[in-house]
Amino acid sequence: MKYLYEYRTSDNVIHDGVINARTREEAFSKLKRDGIRPSRLREAPGIFNKLWGKGKRWIAIFVLAVLSLFFLIKNAQRSTGDFGGPDDGGVDSELDKEVVEPTMRRQVWGDAAIIEKGCRTGWEFVFSDMGDRFLASFAIPGVEPAVKNVEERLLYSAIQRDVDIMEEDGFEVRQIKSMLRGMKKEALAYIKEGGSLSSYVSRLIERQEFEIKMLVRVKGELKALEKTDISREELEELWEKRNEELRMMGIQSVSFPEAE
């Protein structure tokens, strides 16, 4: 079964997630083992839990496998938007293979406190170069960029340098470095096709602004519907549908309205 959970970090930021467990008690135990004390835990709605709960696990597994393949293909097709073709990230070492993270823009998984700090600072504890921090600020879809401006010479210098993924890098750092590597290749490919660096930056900004608007719109729509006479089942179905649309774009999912 899938369970939705929420927890509050030491800096008073609320985060949510999904965990697989056979029972609610097992879900609590798994989260506690990972150092998470959920403030809210409930069974996730949707077709997968219904199938799983009825013992039709092989159907749920098949559906999940098909959808996962579909999303991987779609994400690969959109990974670089208008900036060039898909990029596999240039897996050129055993360490890169262990990361198993494509270079496409996406949400970073792992320690919520580390991710929040990275998004807030432009990952300054990972990248000392301002050009790298600028690109990293636009790496995660739907997140307000921490560094919104940079000198063109610094950015041009940054995209010429590859990103080294080190043995000592944590899981979250490997992911953001992987995405930064992809964005640099994206920028170089765009310039090679005849585009300018300033035009590339404009597209980065436009893309991020659009994704943020999408996230805000979904949150507003669900919050407004909560105040109507819509049934809980209808609201949950719409919530799942809107989150699926966000995930297709690589944008973070939103919490169920009553949990906010």
KAMO-V366932 format. One record per backbone hydrogen bond with DSSP energy under -1.0 kcal/mol. NH is the residue of the N-H (numbers start at 1). CO is the residue of the C=O. E is the energy in kcal/mol with one decimal. If there is no record, write none. Layout:
nh=[NH/NH]
co=[CO/CO]
e=[E/E]
This chain:
nh=[3/4/5/6/7/9/12/15/17/19/21/27/28/29/30/31/32/33/34/35/36/39/40/42/44/50/51/52/53/54/55/56/57/60/61/62/63/64/65/66/67/68/69/70/71/72/73/74/75/76/77/78/81/83/97/98/99/100/115/116/117/118/119/120/121/122/123/126/127/133/134/135/136/137/138/139/143/155/156/157/158/159/161/169/174/175/176/177/178/179/180/181/182/183/184/185/186/187/188/189/190/191/192/193/194/195/200/201/202/203/204/205/206/207/208/209/210/211/212/213/214/215/216/217/218/219/220/221/222/223/224/225/226/227/228/235/236/237/238/239/240/241/242/243/244/245/246/247/248/250/251/259/260]
co=[19/42/17/40/15/13/9/7/5/3/1/23/24/25/26/27/28/29/30/32/31/6/6/4/2/46/47/48/49/50/52/51/55/56/57/58/59/60/61/62/63/64/65/66/67/68/69/70/71/72/73/74/78/80/93/94/95/96/111/112/113/114/115/116/117/118/118/123/123/129/130/131/132/133/135/136/140/151/152/153/154/155/158/166/170/171/172/173/174/175/176/177/178/179/180/181/182/183/184/185/186/187/188/189/191/190/196/197/198/199/200/201/202/203/204/205/206/207/208/209/210/211/212/213/214/215/216/217/218/219/220/221/222/224/225/231/232/233/234/235/236/237/238/239/240/241/242/243/244/247/246/256/257]
e=[-2.6/-3.0/-2.3/-2.1/-2.5/-2.5/-2.1/-2.9/-2.0/-2.2/-2.5/-1.9/-2.2/-2.2/-2.5/-2.4/-2.6/-2.2/-1.3/-1.5/-3.1/-2.7/-1.3/-2.4/-2.8/-1.6/-2.5/-2.6/-2.9/-1.2/-1.6/-2.0/-1.3/-1.7/-2.9/-1.9/-2.7/-2.7/-2.4/-2.4/-2.7/-2.6/-2.2/-2.3/-2.8/-2.2/-2.1/-2.6/-2.8/-2.1/-1.9/-1.6/-1.3/-2.6/-1.8/-1.7/-1.5/-1.4/-2.2/-2.6/-2.1/-2.3/-2.7/-2.0/-1.7/-1.4/-2.1/-1.8/-2.7/-2.1/-2.1/-1.9/-2.7/-1.4/-1.4/-1.1/-1.4/-2.1/-2.8/-1.9/-2.0/-2.2/-1.3/-1.1/-2.3/-1.5/-2.0/-2.3/-2.1/-2.2/-2.2/-2.3/-1.8/-2.3/-2.1/-1.9/-2.2/-2.6/-2.4/-2.3/-2.2/-2.3/-2.3/-1.5/-1.8/-2.2/-2.0/-2.2/-2.1/-1.9/-2.1/-2.4/-2.5/-2.6/-2.4/-2.5/-2.1/-2.1/-2.3/-2.2/-2.0/-2.0/-2.5/-2.5/-2.2/-2.1/-2.5/-2.6/-2.4/-2.2/-2.3/-2.2/-1.5/-1.1/-1.7/-2.4/-2.6/-2.2/-2.3/-2.6/-2.5/-2.2/-2.9/-2.2/-2.1/-1.9/-2.1/-2.8/-1.9/-1.4/-2.6/-2.5/-1.7]
